Amino acid sequence: MDNPLVNVIGISKVIKKQTIVEEISFQIPTGSILALCGGNGAGKSTVLRMVAGILQPSVGEISVGGLYWHKSRKQFSKQIGYMPDDYQFNQGLSAEEALTFWAALRRVPNRKARVNEVLGLVGLQDKRNRLVNTFSKGMRQRILFAQALLTKPSLLIMDEPTNGLDPFWMNEFVDLLQRIKEEGHTVIFSTHQLEIADKIADQIVFLSHGRNVGSGPTKEFHAKFGSLYTAFNHSLGLK
């Protein structure tokens, strides 16, 4: 794979003598989407946090755009927009105020216009003055998605982004991610919803108990197994 934007080489994470992730490797070309698929406890969030620079691998290396966190922390982080799986919002902040705070923190140029733009992208213009801590789970996911988009990052990292979304916004999310990809951005996200990965991911990594149990282009899984569900079950040794 020539000049991948993301290069993950043999990463492992040990916390309190427990191995959470073991010897994971993958590459993501610029302008493509990779989905980490697996159940609860598979290690998906830990892998994403390491790619984002929030956690450091116990073993192995990660580069984004040719930069390493431990060598160029500031420049490494500037490339990334990160959406956590959940977030406890400050009391008393509206959706617009929360996004304006994040935009200021990240020194987003023309922040008022950009905040308005991302509110529109996630369909929350009419909720801009509503307190975020009153939002439903699905609306919180959308505001977290919006903040990850603020800097127009080269690499968008999202942890279970479709949790809590209703069917309409599930489809909107798929369309928006496809547009982001077409604009040249690179995406890695985690999910246990194989149908979402199937719709938008160019590559799949199946995780189980912190290990890569199967990976490759989505099209190849379809050609060999007929569906991602069959491919995933095969990777787990199920029939």
N, C-alpha and C positions, 0 to 999 in steps of 0.2 A: 504494500500500500504506500503510494508516494506521498510524502509530506502531509501526514495526518495532522489535524489541528490538535487532537488529544492523543497522547501516547501514554498508556498505563502499562507498566512493566513489573510483573511479579509482586504486586502489592499484597501485604498481609497486615492485619491489625490484631494486636494482642492487648486486652484490657484486663487487668487484675488476674494475669496468668491464664486467661481464657481467650482462645483464638476465635475472634469474631468473623474475620475474613482471611482466607488462605490462598495465596498465590493466584491472584486474579490478574489477567492481562487482556487488553483489547486496545484497538485504535479506532478513532473516529475521523473520517475525512471531513474537510471543510464543506459545509452546506449539506450535511446529512443528519439523520436522526437515529440514535441508538436507544433501545429500550432494555432496561434491566427488569427481567420478569422473575417472579418467585413469590412464595407465600410469606406470611409473617415470620420474622426471625431468619429470613434467608440471607441477610447481610446487605440488602439493597441500599438502605439509608446510610450505612457506614461507608460503603463504596462512594456514594455521591458526596458525602461530607469530605472524604479524602480528596476527591477530584476538585472540589470547591476550595480546598485549602483550610477548611474548618478543623479537620483532624489531619494529623500527619501519619503516614504509614509507619508501622514498626519495621517493615522490610519493603524494599522496592522503591520505584520512582514514578513520578507523574509529571508530565510536561504538558503545557497548554500554549500553543503558539510558539513553541520552542523555548518557553520560559519555565523555570523551576521555582516553586514557592520558596524554598529555603535560600535561593540565590537572588531572586527578584520579586520579593513578596508584593510590593505595591503594584508593579507592572503586571504581575500574574493575576492579581485580584481584579484589576481594572477590566480584564477581558470577560469577566464572568457575571452573569445574573443568576441569582440563586433563589429558588422558591422552596421553603421548608414544607414539611407535611402539615405543620400547624404552627400557630404563633399566638401568644397572649398579647393582645393589643392594649396600648395605654388607655386608661380610663379618660373619657372626655374628648377623644379625637374623632373628628369626622373622617370620612373616606378621603376627602380632598386634603385635609390637614395632615393625615398620616402619609399620603403620597408626597406632599410638599416637603415634609420632614425628611423622608428618605431621599428625595431629589436633592435637597440641600446638602445632606450628609455625603452624597456621592458627587456633588458639584456638577449636576446636570445643567448644561446650558439651556437658556430659555425655558426654565423649569415650569413656569406657569402653563405655557403652551404644551409642554410635554406631558405634564400631569393631566391636562384636559384631554390630550390625545389618547393616553393609555386608559383613562376612564371610559372613553368611547370604545376602545378596542375590546374591553371586557364587559361592556353594556351596563356601566354603573353611573352614567351621567346624571340620571335622575335621583341617584342615591348619594350624590357627592356630599351633601350636608348632613347625612345621617351618621350617627355614632357607629363606628366600626364594631364596637363590642356588643352591639345589638344585632349584628348580621347573623344570618343562618350560616351553617357550615359551607354550603355551596357559594354563598356570597363572599365569605372569608377566603375561600380558595381563589375566587376571581380577583380580589384585591391583592392577594399575595402574588398572583400571576402578574398583575399590573406592575407591582413594585419591581419584579424581576426584569421587566421589559424596559424600565425607565432609561437605562443607559445604552439601549440598543446593543446589548453585549454580543461579542463574537461567539461566546458559548453560553447557552441557556441550560441551567441545571434545575430539574424539577423533581421533587419527591412526592410521589403519589398525587399528581396534580388533578386527577379527575374524581378523587374521593368527594362525595357529597354533591356532585353536579347532577342536575336533572337531565333528562334525555336531550332537551333542546340545547343546553349549554355543553353537553358532551359533544354534540355535532359541531357546535360553534368552536369549541376548543380544537377539534380535529382540523377544521378549516383554517383557523388562525395559525396553528402550528405549521400547516402546509405552506401558508403564505410566508411565514418567517423563514422556512427552509428555502423557498424560492428566492428570497432576498439575500441568500448567501450565509445565513446564520447556521450555527451548528447546535444540535440539541441532544441532551442525554436526560432521560427521565426514567423513573421507576414506576412499576405498576404490577398489580396482581390481576388486572383486567386484560386478558389476552386479546380480546376483540379490539381494544384501543391500540395496542401495540401492532396488531395485524394491519390496521388501517393506515398507520402513519410511519412506522419504523422501517428504516432501510436495513438495520442490523438488529439482531436479538442476542442477548446474553441471558441464559437461564441460570439462576442461582438457587442453590439449596444448601442450607447449613453452612453458609459462608464460602461455598466453593462454586466455581464455574462448572456446571454439569453439561453444558452444551452452548455453542455460540456459532453465529454465522449469518449470512444475508437472509432476510425474510423469504425471498423468492426461493432460495435453496431449500429451506425447511418445507415450503409448500411443494416443491418438486419431489422431494424425497418422502414426505409423510402425509401430504394432502392438506394438513392444517397445523396451526401452531399448537392447538390442544393436543393433537396426537404427538407432535414433536416434543412438547413439554413432558407429557406422560412417559414417552420413550426415554427422555433424559433422566427421569427419576427411576427408571427401571420398571415402570408400570406398563401393562398391556391394555 
